[in-house]
Amino acid sequence: MKTKYVVLRRLAELDVEQAIAHYLTEGGADLALRFVDTLEDALREVGLRPAAGSPRYAHELNLPGLRTWPIRRFPYLVFHVDGGEYIDVWRVLHQQRDIPHWLDAIAE
């Protein structure tokens, strides 16, 4: 099975930076590193199986092809679209956020 290259948009990169800063402040370097390792695992899975993620928000927001993949042991979701040659990661959002609001700017 071929793994697709995973590309994070700038907003997704900012989401990750904010999450790392939060975990550094709240739990220290070990927790922040566990988050990074687990995020990397999730991104590998997305690259291997891009269609396996949940289409829930694709239906709710009328964004065909949008999928979400959970980051194991952390309350974050990876929002991505299969771009053909690569996986386009739009956002990495905490599950307690107003997700439709945070994805609204991308949909326009």
N, CA, C and O atoms as a printed pandas DataFrame, in Angstrom:
     atom_number atom_name residue_name chain_id  residue_number  x_coord  y_coord  z_coord
0              1         N          MET        A               1    0.839   -1.172    0.000
1              2        CA          MET        A               1    0.000    0.000    0.000
2              3         C          MET        A               1    0.890    1.244    0.000
3              4         O          MET        A               1    1.821    1.350    0.799
4              5         N          LYS        A               2    0.601    2.166   -0.887
5              6        CA          LYS        A               2    1.385    3.386   -1.031
6              7         C          LYS        A               2    0.915    4.445   -0.027
7              8         O          LYS        A               2   -0.284    4.686    0.115
8              9         N          THR        A               3    1.864    5.069    0.660
9             10        CA          THR        A               3    1.551    6.155    1.578
10            11         C          THR        A               3    1.607    7.470    0.822
11            12         O          THR        A               3    2.571    7.750    0.109
12            13         N          LYS        A               4    0.562    8.278    0.984
13            14        CA          LYS        A               4    0.538    9.590    0.350
14            15         C          LYS        A               4    1.268   10.601    1.225
15            16         O          LYS        A               4    1.272   10.499    2.451
16            17         N          TYR        A               5    1.871   11.555    0.581
17            18        CA          TYR        A               5    2.549   12.650    1.263
18            19         C          TYR        A               5    1.498   13.510    1.952
19            20         O          TYR        A               5    0.460   13.803    1.360
20            21         N          VAL        A               6    1.747   13.915    3.183
21            22        CA          VAL        A               6    0.808   14.712    3.966
22            23         C          VAL        A               6    1.336   16.140    4.069
23            24         O          VAL        A               6    2.466   16.368    4.500
24            25         N          VAL        A               7    0.492   17.107    3.663
25            26        CA          VAL        A               7    0.869   18.522    3.672
26            27         C          VAL        A               7   -0.059   19.273    4.625
27            28         O          VAL        A               7   -1.281   19.202    4.490
28            29         N          LEU        A               8    0.520   19.992    5.586
29            30        CA          LEU        A               8   -0.263   20.814    6.503
30            31         C          LEU        A               8   -0.356   22.232    5.963
31            32         O          LEU        A               8    0.653   22.857    5.636
32            33         N          ARG        A               9   -1.587   22.729    5.874
33            34        CA          ARG        A               9   -1.777   24.134    5.522
34            35         C          ARG        A               9   -1.267   24.996    6.675
35            36         O          ARG        A               9   -1.045   24.503    7.781
36            37         N          ARG        A              10   -1.089   26.266    6.407
37            38        CA          ARG        A              10   -0.567   27.176    7.433
38            39         C          ARG        A              10   -1.453   27.181    8.674
39            40         O          ARG        A              10   -0.930   27.189    9.789
40            41         N          LEU        A              11   -2.780   27.178    8.519
41            42        CA          LEU        A              11   -3.667   27.162    9.684
42            43         C          LEU        A              11   -3.473   25.892   10.513
43            44         O          LEU        A              11   -3.519   25.939   11.742
44            45         N          ALA        A              12   -3.258   24.776    9.852
45            46        CA          ALA        A              12   -3.010   23.522   10.575
46            47         C          ALA        A              12   -1.696   23.608   11.342
47            48         O          ALA        A              12   -1.604   23.145   12.479
48            49         N          GLU        A              13   -0.678   24.201   10.716
49            50        CA          GLU        A              13    0.603   24.382   11.407
50            51         C          GLU        A              13    0.433   25.254   12.644
51            52         O          GLU        A              13    1.002   24.960   13.695
52            53         N          LEU        A              14   -0.348   26.324   12.523
53            54        CA          LEU        A              14   -0.605   27.194   13.678
54            55         C          LEU        A              14   -1.372   26.450   14.770
55            56         O          LEU        A              14   -1.093   26.619   15.957
56            57         N          ASP        A              15   -2.342   25.624   14.363
57            58        CA          ASP        A              15   -3.083   24.814   15.339
58            59         C          ASP        A              15   -2.131   23.922   16.131
59            60         O          ASP        A              15   -2.237   23.822   17.353
60            61         N          VAL        A              16   -1.203   23.276   15.431
61            62        CA          VAL        A              16   -0.248   22.377   16.078
62            63         C          VAL        A              16    0.664   23.163   17.019
63            64         O          VAL        A              16    0.919   22.731   18.143
64            65         N          GLU        A              17    1.150   24.309   16.564
65            66        CA          GLU        A              17    2.008   25.138   17.414
66            67         C          GLU        A              17    1.293   25.553   18.697
67            68         O          GLU        A              17    1.890   25.538   19.773
68            69         N          GLN        A              18    0.012   25.926   18.584
69            70        CA          GLN        A              18   -0.764   26.313   19.762
70            71         C          GLN        A              18   -0.965   25.134   20.713
71            72         O          GLN        A              18   -0.874   25.290   21.930
72            73         N          ALA        A              19   -1.238   23.963   20.156
73            74        CA          ALA        A              19   -1.421   22.780   20.999
74            75         C          ALA        A              19   -0.126   22.434   21.733
75            76         O          ALA        A              19   -0.150   22.119   22.923
76            77         N          ILE        A              20    0.992   22.490   21.033
77            78        CA          ILE        A              20    2.279   22.193   21.667
78            79         C          ILE        A              20    2.558   23.203   22.780
79            80         O          ILE        A              20    2.984   22.823   23.870
80            81         N          ALA        A              21    2.322   24.484   22.509
81            82        CA          ALA        A              21    2.537   25.517   23.534
82            83         C          ALA        A              21    1.656   25.258   24.750
83            84         O          ALA        A              21    2.102   25.420   25.886
84            85         N          HIS        A              22    0.414   24.859   24.518
85            86        CA          HIS        A              22   -0.498   24.546   25.625
86            87         C          HIS        A              22    0.042   23.382   26.460
87            88         O          HIS        A              22    0.100   23.470   27.687
88            89         N          TYR        A              23    0.431   22.307   25.803
89            90        CA          TYR        A              23    0.924   21.142   26.540
90            91         C          TYR        A              23    2.249   21.425   27.239
91            92         O          TYR        A              23    2.499   20.894   28.321
92            93         N          LEU        A              24    3.091   22.245   26.645
93            94        CA          LEU        A              24    4.332   22.645   27.325
94            95         C          LEU        A              24    4.025   23.393   28.615
95            96         O          LEU        A              24    4.634   23.133   29.653
96            97         N          THR        A              25    3.079   24.324   28.544
97            98        CA          THR        A              25    2.716   25.145   29.699
98            99         C          THR        A              25    2.002   24.324   30.764
99           100         O          THR        A              25    2.303   24.443   31.952
100          101         N          GLU        A              26    1.065   23.498   30.342
101          102        CA          GLU        A              26    0.221   22.772   31.292
102          103         C          GLU        A              26    0.835   21.473   31.801
103          104         O          GLU        A              26    0.575   21.074   32.936
104          105         N          GLY        A              27    1.642   20.810   30.984
105          106        CA          GLY        A              27    2.127   19.496   31.383
106          107         C          GLY        A              27    3.620   19.274   31.245
107          108         O          GLY        A              27    4.145   18.259   31.701
108          109         N          GLY        A              28    4.301   20.213   30.621
109          110        CA          GLY        A              28    5.744   20.088   30.474
110          111         C          GLY        A              28    6.163   19.464   29.160
111          112         O          GLY        A              28    5.339   19.093   28.324
112          113         N          ALA        A              29    7.470   19.362   29.007
113          114        CA          ALA        A              29    8.060   18.898   27.748
114          115         C          ALA        A              29    7.672   17.464   27.401
115          116         O          ALA        A              29    7.446   17.153   26.232
116          117         N          ASP        A              30    7.593   16.586   28.402
117          118        CA          ASP        A              30    7.254   15.187   28.113
118          119         C          ASP        A              30    5.865   15.065   27.489
119          120         O          ASP        A              30    5.671   14.319   26.529
120          121         N          LEU        A              31    4.906   15.798   28.037
121          122        CA          LEU        A              31    3.545   15.750   27.493
122          123         C          LEU        A              31    3.511   16.348   26.086
123          124         O          LEU        A              31    2.858   15.802   25.197
124          125         N          ALA        A              32    4.198   17.448   25.885
125          126        CA          ALA        A              32    4.240   18.068   24.560
126          127         C          ALA        A              32    4.864   17.123   23.536
127          128         O          ALA        A              32    4.387   17.033   22.404
128          129         N          LEU        A              33    5.921   16.422   23.922
129          130        CA          LEU        A              33    6.558   15.457   23.015
130          131         C          LEU        A              33    5.644   14.273   22.719
131          132         O          LEU        A              33    5.621   13.776   21.593
132          133         N          ARG        A              34    4.890   13.815   23.720
133          134        CA          ARG        A              34    3.928   12.730   23.479
134          135         C          ARG        A              34    2.869   13.183   22.478
135          136         O          ARG        A              34    2.460   12.418   21.605
136          137         N          PHE        A              35    2.424   14.447   22.614
137          138        CA          PHE        A              35    1.456   14.973   21.650
138          139         C          PHE        A              35    2.049   14.950   20.235
139          140         O          PHE        A              35    1.395   14.492   19.298
140          141         N          VAL        A              36    3.265   15.435   20.078
141          142        CA          VAL        A              36    3.918   15.467   18.759
142          143         C          VAL        A              36    4.056   14.053   18.198
143          144         O          VAL        A              36    3.755   13.821   17.027
144          145         N          ASP        A              37    4.502   13.119   19.013
145          146        CA          ASP        A              37    4.654   11.729   18.550
146          147         C          ASP        A              37    3.318   11.142   18.113
147          148         O          ASP        A              37    3.232   10.472   17.084
148          149         N          THR        A              38    2.279   11.397   18.898
149          150        CA          THR        A              38    0.960   10.850   18.590
150          151         C          THR        A              38    0.370   11.521   17.352
151          152         O          THR        A              38   -0.295   10.870   16.546
152          153         N          LEU        A              39    0.614   12.824   17.200
153          154        CA          LEU        A              39    0.183   13.526   15.988
154          155         C          LEU        A              39    0.880   12.931   14.764
155          156         O          LEU        A              39    0.239   12.700   13.738
156          157         N          GLU        A              40    2.168   12.686   14.865
157          158        CA          GLU        A              40    2.888   12.079   13.742
158          159         C          GLU        A              40    2.322   10.711   13.394
159          160         O          GLU        A              40    2.213   10.369   12.216
160          161         N          ASP        A              41    1.960    9.924   14.404
161          162        CA          ASP        A              41    1.314    8.629   14.151
162          163         C          ASP        A              41    0.001    8.821   13.398
163          164         O          ASP        A              41   -0.287    8.095   12.448
164          165         N          ALA        A              42   -0.796    9.806   13.827
165          166        CA          ALA        A              42   -2.085   10.075   13.177
166          167         C          ALA        A              42   -1.881   10.504   11.729
167          168         O          ALA        A              42   -2.618   10.072   10.843
168          169         N          LEU        A              43   -0.890   11.347   11.484
169          170        CA          LEU        A              43   -0.626   11.800   10.113
170          171         C          LEU        A              43   -0.159   10.651    9.223
171          172         O          LEU        A              43   -0.486   10.610    8.037
172          173         N          ARG        A              44    0.607    9.715    9.794
173          174        CA          ARG        A              44    1.011    8.527    9.032
174          175         C          ARG        A              44   -0.219    7.701    8.648
175          176         O          ARG        A              44   -0.330    7.229    7.516
176          177         N          GLU        A              45   -1.132    7.532    9.590
177          178        CA          GLU        A              45   -2.365    6.775    9.317
178          179         C          GLU        A              45   -3.191    7.457    8.233
179          180         O          GLU        A              45   -3.733    6.791    7.351
180          181         N          VAL        A              46   -3.288    8.776    8.296
181          182        CA          VAL        A              46   -4.030    9.531    7.286
182          183         C          VAL        A              46   -3.386    9.327    5.916
183          184         O          VAL        A              46   -4.089    9.168    4.918
184          185         N          GLY        A              47   -2.070    9.331    5.865
185          186        CA          GLY        A              47   -1.375    9.105    4.607
186          187         C          GLY        A              47   -1.592    7.706    4.052
187          188         O          GLY        A              47   -1.656    7.510    2.838
188          189         N          LEU        A              48   -1.705    6.734    4.954
189          190        CA          LEU        A              48   -1.930    5.344    4.534
190          191         C          LEU        A              48   -3.375    5.080    4.133
191          192         O          LEU        A              48   -3.645    4.377    3.159
192          193         N          ARG        A              49   -4.308    5.659    4.906
193          194        CA          ARG        A              49   -5.728    5.358    4.704
194          195         C          ARG        A              49   -6.576    6.635    4.735
195          196         O          ARG        A              49   -7.360    6.816    5.666
196          197         N          PRO        A              50   -6.443    7.510    3.760
197          198        CA          PRO        A              50   -7.130    8.799    3.790
198          199         C          PRO        A              50   -8.652    8.701    3.786
199          200         O          PRO        A              50   -9.323    9.595    4.302
200          201         N          ALA        A              51   -9.197    7.657    3.227
201          202        CA          ALA        A              51  -10.659    7.512    3.170
202          203         C          ALA        A              51  -11.235    6.906    4.445
203          204         O          ALA        A              51  -12.455    6.808    4.575
204          205         N          ALA        A              52  -10.395    6.502    5.380
205          206        CA          ALA        A              52  -10.883    5.828    6.583
206          207         C          ALA        A              52  -11.401    6.801    7.635
207          208         O          ALA        A              52  -12.098    6.385    8.560
208          209         N          GLY        A              53  -11.083    8.061    7.518
209          210        CA          GLY        A              53  -11.539    9.039    8.509
210          211         C          GLY        A              53  -13.036    9.278    8.425
211          212         O          GLY        A              53  -13.689    8.900    7.452
212          213         N          SER        A              54  -13.561    9.903    9.450
213          214        CA          SER        A              54  -14.994   10.175    9.522
214          215         C          SER        A              54  -15.394   11.314    8.577
215          216         O          SER        A              54  -14.706   12.333    8.507
216          217         N          PRO        A              55  -16.511   11.140    7.847
217          218        CA          PRO        A              55  -17.012   12.199    6.971
218          219         C          PRO        A              55  -18.043   13.106    7.650
219          220         O          PRO        A              55  -18.703   13.896    6.976
220          221         N          ARG        A              56  -18.188   13.003    8.957
221          222        CA          ARG        A              56  -19.246   13.728    9.681
222          223         C          ARG        A              56  -19.314   15.208    9.304
223          224         O          ARG        A              56  -20.378   15.702    8.932
224          225         N          TYR        A              57  -18.196   15.912    9.397
225          226        CA          TYR        A              57  -18.218   17.348    9.129
226          227         C          TYR        A              57  -18.360   17.658    7.643
227          228         O          TYR        A              57  -18.809   18.747    7.286
228          229         N          ALA        A              58  -17.995   16.741    6.787
229          230        CA          ALA        A              58  -18.218   16.936    5.352
230          231         C          ALA        A              58  -19.705   17.100    5.082
231          232         O          ALA        A              58  -20.112   17.949    4.290
232          233         N          HIS        A              59  -20.512   16.285    5.745
233          234        CA          HIS        A              59  -21.962   16.348    5.575
234          235         C          HIS        A              59  -22.528   17.589    6.246
235          236         O          HIS        A              59  -23.347   18.296    5.658
236          237         N          GLU        A              60  -22.097   17.859    7.474
237          238        CA          GLU        A              60  -22.628   19.001    8.223
238          239         C          GLU        A              60  -22.316   20.327    7.553
239          240         O          GLU        A              60  -23.141   21.240    7.575
240          241         N          LEU        A              61  -21.125   20.448    6.952
241          242        CA          LEU        A              61  -20.664   21.726    6.397
242          243         C          LEU        A              61  -20.698   21.775    4.875
243          244         O          LEU        A              61  -20.278   22.761    4.271
244          245         N          ASN        A              62  -21.200   20.707    4.257
245          246        CA          ASN        A              62  -21.245   20.624    2.804
246          247         C          ASN        A              62  -19.857   20.834    2.191
247          248         O          ASN        A              62  -19.676   21.634    1.273
248          249         N          LEU        A              63  -18.896   20.098    2.722
249          250        CA          LEU        A              63  -17.512   20.128    2.229
250          251         C          LEU        A              63  -17.146   18.725    1.747
251          252         O          LEU        A              63  -16.536   17.955    2.488
252          253         N          PRO        A              64  -17.514   18.390    0.512
253          254        CA          PRO        A              64  -17.266   17.036    0.006
254          255         C          PRO        A              64  -15.798   16.638    0.133
255          256         O          PRO        A              64  -14.890   17.404   -0.189
256          257         N          GLY        A              65  -15.602   15.427    0.608
257          258        CA          GLY        A              65  -14.252   14.886    0.723
258          259         C          GLY        A              65  -13.555   15.166    2.043
259          260         O          GLY        A              65  -12.505   14.588    2.321
260          261         N          LEU        A              66  -14.123   16.043    2.859
261          262        CA          LEU        A              66  -13.502   16.347    4.150
262          263         C          LEU        A              66  -13.616   15.143    5.079
263          264         O          LEU        A              66  -14.689   14.555    5.215
264          265         N          ARG        A              67  -12.527   14.785    5.703
265          266        CA          ARG        A              67  -12.480   13.665    6.652
266          267         C          ARG        A              67  -11.812   14.133    7.939
267          268         O          ARG        A              67  -11.057   15.106    7.944
268          269         N          THR        A              68  -12.099   13.429    9.023
269          270        CA          THR        A              68  -11.413   13.713   10.292
270          271         C          THR        A              68  -10.796   12.438   10.826
271          272         O          THR        A              68  -11.335   11.343   10.664
272          273         N          TRP        A              69   -9.665   12.606   11.460
273          274        CA          TRP        A              69   -8.959   11.498   12.078
274          275         C          TRP        A              69   -8.593   11.921   13.493
275          276         O          TRP        A              69   -7.992   12.979   13.680
276          277         N          PRO        A              70   -8.944   11.111   14.499
277          278        CA          PRO        A              70   -8.620   11.482   15.884
278          279         C          PRO        A              70   -7.145   11.272   16.206
279          280         O          PRO        A              70   -6.495   10.367   15.681
280          281         N          ILE        A              71   -6.641   12.125   17.074
281          282        CA          ILE        A              71   -5.286   11.962   17.589
282          283         C          ILE        A              71   -5.424   11.179   18.892
283          284         O          ILE        A              71   -5.923   11.695   19.892
284          285         N          ARG        A              72   -4.980    9.940   18.863
285          286        CA          ARG        A              72   -5.146    9.007   19.976
286          287         C          ARG        A              72   -4.632    9.602   21.287
287          288         O          ARG        A              72   -3.536   10.161   21.337
288          289         N          ARG        A              73   -5.429    9.476   22.342
289          290        CA          ARG        A              73   -5.114    9.932   23.709
290          291         C          ARG        A              73   -5.083   11.449   23.876
291          292         O          ARG        A              73   -4.753   11.941   24.956
292          293         N          PHE        A              74   -5.417   12.187   22.840
293          294        CA          PHE        A              74   -5.491   13.636   22.920
294          295         C          PHE        A              74   -6.810   14.083   22.288
295          296         O          PHE        A              74   -7.282   13.454   21.341
296          297         N          PRO        A              75   -7.408   15.160   22.798
297          298        CA          PRO        A              75   -8.731   15.572   22.298
298          299         C          PRO        A              75   -8.663   16.438   21.039
299          300         O          PRO        A              75   -9.284   17.500   20.984
300          301         N          TYR        A              76   -7.924   15.998   20.045
301          302        CA          TYR        A              76   -7.769   16.747   18.798
302          303         C          TYR        A              76   -8.175   15.894   17.616
303          304         O          TYR        A              76   -8.105   14.665   17.652
304          305         N          LEU        A              77   -8.607   16.587   16.555
305          306        CA          LEU        A              77   -8.968   15.937   15.301
306          307         C          LEU        A              77   -8.157   16.547   14.166
307          308         O          LEU        A              77   -7.935   17.758   14.133
308          309         N          VAL        A              78   -7.719   15.710   13.244
309          310        CA          VAL        A              78   -7.024   16.149   12.039
310          311         C          VAL        A              78   -8.077   16.231   10.934
311          312         O          VAL        A              78   -8.713   15.228   10.610
312          313         N          PHE        A              79   -8.265   17.419   10.353
313          314        CA          PHE        A              79   -9.219   17.635    9.275
314          315         C          PHE        A              79   -8.443   17.637    7.957
315          316         O          PHE        A              79   -7.534   18.446    7.768
316          317         N          HIS        A              80   -8.803   16.737    7.056
317          318        CA          HIS        A              80   -8.015   16.568    5.837
318          319         C          HIS        A              80   -8.879   16.209    4.643
319          320         O          HIS        A              80  -10.016   15.756    4.775
320          321         N          VAL        A              81   -8.295   16.432    3.469
321          322        CA          VAL        A              81   -8.925   16.095    2.195
322          323         C          VAL        A              81   -7.880   15.377    1.351
323          324         O          VAL        A              81   -6.707   15.753    1.351
324          325         N          ASP        A              82   -8.304   14.357    0.644
325          326        CA          ASP        A              82   -7.407   13.654   -0.272
326          327         C          ASP        A              82   -7.223   14.532   -1.502
327          328         O          ASP        A              82   -8.159   14.754   -2.270
328          329         N          GLY        A              83   -6.005   15.027   -1.674
329          330        CA          GLY        A              83   -5.707   15.913   -2.798
330          331         C          GLY        A              83   -5.220   15.189   -4.034
331          332         O          GLY        A              83   -4.678   15.817   -4.944
332          333         N          GLY        A              84   -5.402   13.891   -4.084
333          334        CA          GLY        A              84   -4.945   13.108   -5.238
334          335         C          GLY        A              84   -3.546   12.575   -5.006
335          336         O          GLY        A              84   -3.375   11.415   -4.630
336          337         N          GLU        A              85   -2.554   13.405   -5.225
337          338        CA          GLU        A              85   -1.158   13.006   -5.027
338          339         C          GLU        A              85   -0.721   13.130   -3.568
339          340         O          GLU        A              85    0.289   12.550   -3.169
340          341         N          TYR        A              86   -1.464   13.870   -2.789
341          342        CA          TYR        A              86   -1.086   14.129   -1.397
342          343         C          TYR        A              86   -2.336   14.293   -0.540
343          344         O          TYR        A              86   -3.449   14.380   -1.059
344          345         N          ILE        A              87   -2.145   14.334    0.764
345          346        CA          ILE        A              87   -3.227   14.594    1.706
346          347         C          ILE        A              87   -3.087   16.031    2.177
347          348         O          ILE        A              87   -2.033   16.428    2.672
348          349         N          ASP        A              88   -4.145   16.806    2.023
349          350        CA          ASP        A              88   -4.186   18.221    2.366
350          351         C          ASP        A              88   -4.810   18.359    3.761
351          352         O          ASP        A              88   -6.020   18.195    3.919
352          353         N          VAL        A              89   -3.984   18.661    4.773
353          354        CA          VAL        A              89   -4.480   18.818    6.143
354          355         C          VAL        A              89   -4.878   20.274    6.334
355          356         O          VAL        A              89   -4.041   21.176    6.293
356          357         N          TRP        A              90   -6.185   20.484    6.545
357          358        CA          TRP        A              90   -6.716   21.837    6.676
358          359         C          TRP        A              90   -6.525   22.397    8.073
359          360         O          TRP        A              90   -6.071   23.528    8.242
360          361         N          ARG        A              91   -6.878   21.592    9.083
361          362        CA          ARG        A              91   -6.812   22.063   10.469
362          363         C          ARG        A              91   -6.502   20.883   11.386
363          364         O          ARG        A              91   -6.685   19.723   11.018
364          365         N          VAL        A              92   -6.026   21.207   12.592
365          366        CA          VAL        A              92   -5.851   20.241   13.681
366          367         C          VAL        A              92   -6.502   20.918   14.883
367          368         O          VAL        A              92   -5.891   21.762   15.538
368          369         N          LEU        A              93   -7.751   20.539   15.166
369          370        CA          LEU        A              93   -8.559   21.279   16.131
370          371         C          LEU        A              93   -8.923   20.449   17.357
371          372         O          LEU        A              93   -9.136   19.239   17.279
372          373         N          HIS        A              94   -8.988   21.143   18.492
373          374        CA          HIS        A              94   -9.468   20.540   19.731
374          375         C          HIS        A              94  -10.944   20.206   19.549
375          376         O          HIS        A              94  -11.688   20.989   18.958
376          377         N          GLN        A              95  -11.365   19.072   20.042
377          378        CA          GLN        A              95  -12.740   18.612   19.845
378          379         C          GLN        A              95  -13.776   19.480   20.546
379          380         O          GLN        A              95  -14.954   19.424   20.193
380          381         N          GLN        A              96  -13.374   20.276   21.520
381          382        CA          GLN        A              96  -14.320   21.127   22.243
382          383         C          GLN        A              96  -14.528   22.487   21.580
383          384         O          GLN        A              96  -15.346   23.283   22.040
384          385         N          ARG        A              97  -13.803   22.752   20.518
385          386        CA          ARG        A              97  -13.982   24.021   19.800
386          387         C          ARG        A              97  -15.272   23.980   18.999
387          388         O          ARG        A              97  -15.848   22.918   18.762
388          389         N          ASP        A              98  -15.707   25.159   18.591
389          390        CA          ASP        A              98  -16.840   25.279   17.681
390          391         C          ASP        A              98  -16.307   24.954   16.279
391          392         O          ASP        A              98  -15.926   25.848   15.523
392          393         N          ILE        A              99  -16.291   23.690   15.958
393          394        CA          ILE        A              99  -15.624   23.227   14.748
394          395         C          ILE        A              99  -16.216   23.848   13.482
395          396         O          ILE        A              99  -15.446   24.269   12.618
396          397         N          PRO        A             100  -17.529   23.928   13.326
397          398        CA          PRO        A             100  -18.044   24.589   12.119
398          399         C          PRO        A             100  -17.519   26.024   11.977
399          400         O          PRO        A             100  -17.211   26.464   10.870
400          401         N          HIS        A             101  -17.421   26.738   13.076
401          402        CA          HIS        A             101  -16.896   28.110   13.025
402          403         C          HIS        A             101  -15.444   28.131   12.552
403          404         O          HIS        A             101  -15.080   28.944   11.702
404          405         N          TRP        A             102  -14.614   27.241   13.098
405          406        CA          TRP        A             102  -13.192   27.219   12.765
406          407         C          TRP        A             102  -12.935   26.740   11.344
407          408         O          TRP        A             102  -11.905   27.072   10.756
408          409         N          LEU        A             103  -13.853   25.966   10.789
409          410        CA          LEU        A             103  -13.688   25.496    9.412
410          411         C          LEU        A             103  -14.369   26.412    8.399
411          412         O          LEU        A             103  -14.146   26.281    7.195
412          413         N          ASP        A             104  -15.186   27.325    8.874
413          414        CA          ASP        A             104  -15.971   28.193    8.007
414          415         C          ASP        A             104  -15.088   29.002    7.052
415          416         O          ASP        A             104  -15.424   29.138    5.876
416          417         N          ALA        A             105  -13.987   29.529    7.528
417          418        CA          ALA        A             105  -13.106   30.361    6.698
418          419         C          ALA        A             105  -12.525   29.550    5.535
419          420         O          ALA        A             105  -12.297   30.091    4.453
420          421         N          ILE        A             106  -12.293   28.282    5.752
421          422        CA          ILE        A             106  -11.730   27.427    4.704
422          423         C          ILE        A             106  -12.768   27.141    3.629
423          424         O          ILE        A             106  -12.437   27.031    2.448
424          425         N          ALA        A             107  -14.016   27.024    4.039
425          426        CA          ALA        A             107  -15.089   26.659    3.120
426          427         C          ALA        A             107  -15.419   27.794    2.150
427          428         O          ALA        A             107  -15.973   27.549    1.079
428          429         N          GLU        A             108  -15.089   29.010    2.509
429          430        CA          GLU        A             108  -15.447   30.152    1.655
430          431         C          GLU        A             108  -14.538   30.294    0.472
431          432         O          GLU        A             108  -14.714   31.207   -0.336
